[in-house]
Amino acid sequence: MPRPHGRFPTVRLLLTTTPQVREMLERLVSTGFFGRNLAEAAERFVTRGLQDHFLSSPQHEVFVSYSATDRRTARELTELLEQKGLTCFLAEKSIATGARWKEEIRKALIDSRIAVIILTPNSVTSTWVLYEASACWALGKPMAPAALYVSLGDLPEIVRDYQCRTLETAIDKQMFADEIVAFCAAFKPKKKG
């Protein structure tokens, strides 16, 4: 039998032999963060080496990246996400006094499922926000940029490839939070009943 043509022969075999993997990939596609179809989602999932990460239970599902001058906005968004049942890493709240803060940020970035990058006139020039976004990119971590009073043309290069949402109204914030909840729900292991 000739070998199938195309980029995904191994993934096709995996999808046809493992219903659990197919279901997980369908959930990835439904979030919109991992492609438009099962093959694209499988390629991204496998090549990024995320399987172990997403099947484990992270301490924080969402890493919130923000400029210190925008802490009020970051707190509001974090509270909204936590009200919806997500665990969030917010540096000012999550890092204990005396802790090595750079190491805590590094560990939280690695451990989280998704990073929310709050983009404002302050944060687009913040060295640390750019470091965090760059680390997410290097890790292959999904990013969800959220813009507030900043032109999409002014976004840092590292986040321009990611679909950005605005957070200028209460409805914007609610819709964005719902998208993040749906994304995280796609990775929660199903409870055996």
C-alpha positions as CSV (number, residue, x, y, z in Angstrom):
1,M,0.0,0.0,0.0
2,P,1.5,3.4,-0.9
3,R,2.3,5.8,1.8
4,P,-0.3,8.7,2.0
5,H,0.8,12.0,0.5
6,G,0.8,15.1,2.6
7,R,2.4,16.4,5.7
8,F,0.6,14.4,8.4
9,P,0.8,10.6,7.7
10,T,1.8,9.8,11.3
11,V,-0.8,12.1,12.8
12,R,-3.5,10.6,10.6
13,L,-2.7,7.2,12.0
14,L,-2.8,8.5,15.5
15,L,-6.1,10.2,14.9
16,T,-7.7,7.1,13.6
17,T,-6.4,4.9,16.4
18,T,-6.9,7.1,19.5
19,P,-10.3,8.6,20.1
20,Q,-9.1,10.4,23.2
21,V,-6.5,12.3,21.1
22,R,-9.0,13.1,18.4
23,E,-11.4,14.5,21.0
24,M,-8.6,16.6,22.5
25,L,-7.6,17.9,19.1
26,E,-11.2,18.8,18.3
27,R,-11.3,20.8,21.6
28,L,-8.1,22.5,20.5
29,V,-9.6,23.5,17.1
30,S,-12.8,24.7,18.8
31,T,-10.8,27.3,20.8
32,G,-9.4,28.8,17.6
33,F,-5.9,29.0,19.2
34,F,-4.5,25.9,17.5
35,G,-5.6,26.0,13.9
36,R,-8.6,25.6,11.6
37,N,-8.7,21.8,11.4
38,L,-7.5,18.6,13.1
39,A,-4.4,18.2,11.1
40,E,-3.2,21.8,11.8
41,A,-4.0,21.4,15.5
42,A,-2.2,18.1,15.7
43,E,0.9,19.5,14.0
44,R,1.0,22.5,16.4
45,F,0.3,20.3,19.4
46,V,2.9,17.7,18.6
47,T,5.6,19.9,17.3
48,R,5.4,22.3,20.3
49,G,5.7,19.4,22.7
50,L,2.7,20.5,24.7
51,Q,1.1,17.2,25.4
52,D,2.6,16.7,28.9
53,H,2.0,20.3,29.8
54,F,-1.7,20.3,28.9
55,L,-2.5,17.0,30.4
56,S,-1.1,18.0,33.8
57,S,-2.8,20.3,36.2
58,P,-0.9,23.6,36.3
59,Q,-0.8,25.7,39.4
60,H,-2.0,28.7,37.3
61,E,-4.1,28.3,34.2
62,V,-3.6,31.9,33.1
63,F,-0.4,34.0,33.3
64,V,-1.3,37.7,33.2
65,S,1.4,40.0,31.8
66,Y,1.1,43.7,32.4
67,S,3.0,46.9,33.1
68,A,3.1,47.8,36.8
69,T,1.5,51.2,35.9
70,D,-1.5,49.2,34.6
71,R,-2.0,47.1,37.8
72,R,-5.6,48.2,38.3
73,T,-6.6,46.9,34.8
74,A,-4.7,43.7,35.5
75,R,-6.4,43.2,38.8
76,E,-9.8,43.8,37.3
77,L,-9.2,41.3,34.5
78,T,-7.7,38.7,36.9
79,E,-10.7,39.1,39.3
80,L,-13.1,38.5,36.3
81,L,-11.2,35.4,35.2
82,E,-11.1,34.0,38.8
83,Q,-14.8,34.7,39.2
84,K,-15.2,32.4,36.2
85,G,-13.3,29.6,38.0
86,L,-9.8,30.1,36.5
87,T,-6.6,30.2,38.5
88,C,-4.4,33.2,37.5
89,F,-0.8,34.3,38.1
90,L,-0.6,38.0,38.7
91,A,2.9,39.0,39.9
92,E,1.8,41.4,42.6
93,K,-0.6,38.9,44.1
94,S,1.2,35.6,43.4
95,I,4.8,36.3,44.4
96,A,5.5,36.2,48.1
97,T,7.6,38.8,49.9
98,G,11.2,37.8,49.7
99,A,10.8,35.4,46.8
100,R,13.1,35.6,43.8
101,W,10.6,37.3,41.6
102,K,12.3,36.7,38.2
103,E,12.4,33.0,39.0
104,E,8.8,33.0,40.1
105,I,7.7,34.7,36.8
106,R,9.8,32.2,34.8
107,K,8.2,29.2,36.6
108,A,4.7,30.6,36.2
109,L,5.2,31.3,32.5
110,I,6.3,27.7,31.9
111,D,3.5,26.2,34.1
112,S,0.5,28.2,32.8
113,R,-1.7,27.1,29.9
114,I,-2.1,30.5,28.3
115,A,-0.7,34.0,28.7
116,V,-2.9,37.1,28.6
117,I,-0.8,40.0,27.5
118,I,-2.4,43.3,28.5
119,L,-1.3,45.9,25.9
120,T,-1.6,49.6,26.8
121,P,0.5,52.7,25.9
122,N,2.5,51.8,29.1
123,S,3.0,48.1,28.4
124,V,4.0,48.2,24.7
125,T,7.2,49.9,25.9
126,S,7.7,47.8,29.0
127,T,10.8,45.7,28.9
128,W,9.3,43.0,31.1
129,V,6.1,42.7,29.2
130,L,8.2,42.2,26.0
131,Y,10.4,39.6,27.9
132,E,7.3,37.7,29.0
133,A,5.7,37.8,25.5
134,S,9.0,36.7,24.0
135,A,9.3,33.8,26.5
136,C,5.8,32.7,25.6
137,W,6.7,32.8,21.9
138,A,9.9,30.8,22.6
139,L,8.0,28.2,24.6
140,G,5.2,27.9,22.0
141,K,2.8,29.0,24.7
142,P,-0.6,30.4,23.5
143,M,-0.9,34.1,23.9
144,A,-4.1,36.2,24.1
145,P,-3.2,39.8,23.6
146,A,-5.8,42.3,25.0
147,A,-5.4,45.9,23.9
148,L,-6.6,48.9,25.9
149,Y,-6.2,52.4,24.4
150,V,-3.5,51.3,22.0
151,S,-3.6,51.1,18.2
152,L,-3.2,47.7,16.8
153,G,-0.4,49.1,14.6
154,D,1.5,50.0,17.8
155,L,1.6,46.4,19.1
156,P,5.0,44.9,19.7
157,E,6.1,42.7,16.8
158,I,6.2,39.6,19.0
159,V,2.4,39.7,19.5
160,R,1.2,40.9,16.1
161,D,0.6,37.4,14.8
162,Y,-1.9,36.7,17.5
163,Q,-5.5,37.7,17.3
164,C,-6.0,40.6,19.7
165,R,-9.1,41.7,21.5
166,T,-9.9,45.1,22.9
167,L,-10.8,45.7,26.5
168,E,-12.3,49.1,26.3
169,T,-15.8,48.3,27.5
170,A,-17.3,46.0,30.2
171,I,-18.8,43.9,27.4
172,D,-15.3,43.6,25.7
173,K,-13.8,42.4,29.0
174,Q,-16.6,39.9,29.6
175,M,-16.3,38.4,26.0
176,F,-12.5,38.2,26.4
177,A,-12.8,36.4,29.7
178,D,-15.3,34.0,28.2
179,E,-12.9,33.2,25.4
180,I,-10.1,32.5,27.9
181,V,-12.4,30.3,30.0
182,A,-13.3,28.3,26.8
183,F,-9.7,27.9,25.9
184,C,-8.7,26.6,29.3
185,A,-11.7,24.3,29.5
186,A,-10.5,22.6,26.3
187,F,-7.5,21.4,28.2
188,K,-9.0,20.2,31.4
189,P,-9.0,16.4,31.7
190,K,-12.5,15.1,31.6
191,K,-13.7,13.6,34.9
192,K,-14.5,9.9,34.8
193,G,-18.0,9.4,35.9
